[in-house]
Amino acid sequence: MLDVASMGLHVGQMASRDDMRWCFDAVTVNSAAVMGLEGYGLDVGCDANFVLLQADDPIEALRLRAHRLATVRGGKVIAQSPRVEHALDLPKRPKMLDPSAYAPKGNSG
């Protein structure tokens, strides 16, 4: 669904940070509400079904096409993969990079 949201952003020429947050919600919280899913969300007592992404926020998840770290169903990890880091061999540059570490930060749209 992240790919669907990403395509929607590009096709709709939606480029602001607010647009990205809206598209992320469209494929997560809002779609769950439309389907009438009960127990959906991150609140205490919810079903604990989610995908953990290597991103600090929804904008990074879309912009970087974040790597999936784990899939959890009913509170149990059913799929898992290690964090992604990129090795560099460039003068005066870090040797390793985590994609989510070099994403731009801020709330301005």
C-alpha positions as CSV (number, residue, x, y, z in Angstrom):
1,M,0.0,0.0,0.0
2,L,3.0,2.3,0.4
3,D,3.6,2.0,-3.3
4,V,-0.1,2.9,-4.0
5,A,0.3,6.0,-1.8
6,S,3.6,6.9,-3.5
7,M,2.0,6.6,-6.9
8,G,-0.9,8.7,-5.8
9,L,1.4,11.5,-4.6
10,H,3.2,11.5,-8.0
11,V,0.1,11.3,-10.2
12,G,-1.7,13.9,-8.2
13,Q,1.4,16.1,-8.1
14,M,1.1,16.3,-4.4
15,A,4.5,17.3,-3.0
16,S,4.0,18.9,0.4
17,R,4.8,17.2,3.7
18,D,1.1,17.5,4.6
19,D,0.2,15.8,1.3
20,M,2.5,12.9,2.2
21,R,1.0,12.5,5.7
22,W,-2.5,12.6,4.1
23,C,-1.6,9.8,1.6
24,F,0.0,7.7,4.3
25,D,-3.2,8.0,6.4
26,A,-5.2,7.1,3.3
27,V,-3.6,3.7,3.1
28,T,-3.5,3.0,6.8
29,V,-5.9,4.7,9.3
30,N,-8.5,5.9,6.8
31,S,-8.7,2.7,4.8
32,A,-9.1,0.7,8.1
33,A,-12.0,3.1,9.1
34,V,-13.7,2.7,5.7
35,M,-13.5,-1.1,5.9
36,G,-15.0,-0.9,9.4
37,L,-12.1,-2.8,11.0
38,E,-12.4,-3.1,14.8
39,G,-9.4,-3.2,17.0
40,Y,-7.3,-1.3,14.4
41,G,-4.6,1.2,15.7
42,L,-1.8,1.6,18.0
43,D,-3.8,2.2,21.2
44,V,-3.8,-0.2,24.2
45,G,-6.2,-3.0,23.5
46,C,-5.9,-3.0,19.7
47,D,-5.2,-6.2,17.8
48,A,-1.4,-5.5,17.4
49,N,-1.4,-6.1,13.6
50,F,1.1,-3.9,11.9
51,V,4.2,-3.6,9.7
52,L,7.3,-2.0,11.3
53,L,9.2,0.1,8.8
54,Q,12.7,1.5,8.8
55,A,11.6,5.1,8.9
56,D,11.2,7.7,11.6
57,D,7.8,9.0,10.3
58,P,5.2,8.5,7.6
59,I,6.9,11.0,5.3
60,E,10.2,9.0,5.4
61,A,8.2,5.8,4.9
62,L,6.8,7.1,1.6
63,R,9.8,9.2,0.4
64,L,12.4,6.5,1.0
65,R,10.1,3.5,0.2
66,A,11.0,2.3,3.6
67,H,12.4,-1.2,4.2
68,R,10.1,-3.6,6.1
69,L,11.7,-4.6,9.4
70,A,8.9,-6.8,10.8
71,T,5.3,-7.9,10.2
72,V,3.3,-8.4,13.4
73,R,0.0,-10.2,13.6
74,G,-1.9,-10.5,16.9
75,G,1.2,-9.3,18.7
76,K,3.4,-12.0,17.3
77,V,6.3,-11.3,14.9
78,I,5.5,-13.5,11.8
79,A,8.2,-12.1,9.5
80,Q,11.4,-10.2,10.2
81,S,14.4,-8.8,8.3
82,P,17.6,-6.9,9.4
83,R,18.0,-3.1,9.1
84,V,19.3,-1.9,5.8
85,E,22.6,0.0,5.8
86,H,24.6,1.1,2.8
87,A,28.4,0.9,2.7
88,L,30.3,3.7,1.2
89,D,33.9,4.1,0.0
90,L,34.1,7.8,-0.5
91,P,36.7,10.2,0.9
92,K,35.6,12.2,3.9
93,R,32.2,10.5,4.0
94,P,30.7,8.1,6.5
95,K,31.5,4.4,5.9
96,M,27.9,3.3,6.6
97,L,24.6,5.0,6.1
98,D,21.1,4.1,7.3
99,P,18.6,5.4,4.8
100,S,16.3,6.8,7.4
101,A,19.2,8.7,9.0
102,Y,19.7,11.0,6.0
103,A,16.1,11.9,5.3
104,P,15.3,15.6,5.7
105,K,13.7,16.6,9.0
106,G,11.1,19.2,9.8
107,N,7.4,19.9,9.7
108,S,7.2,22.7,7.0
109,G,5.2,21.9,4.0
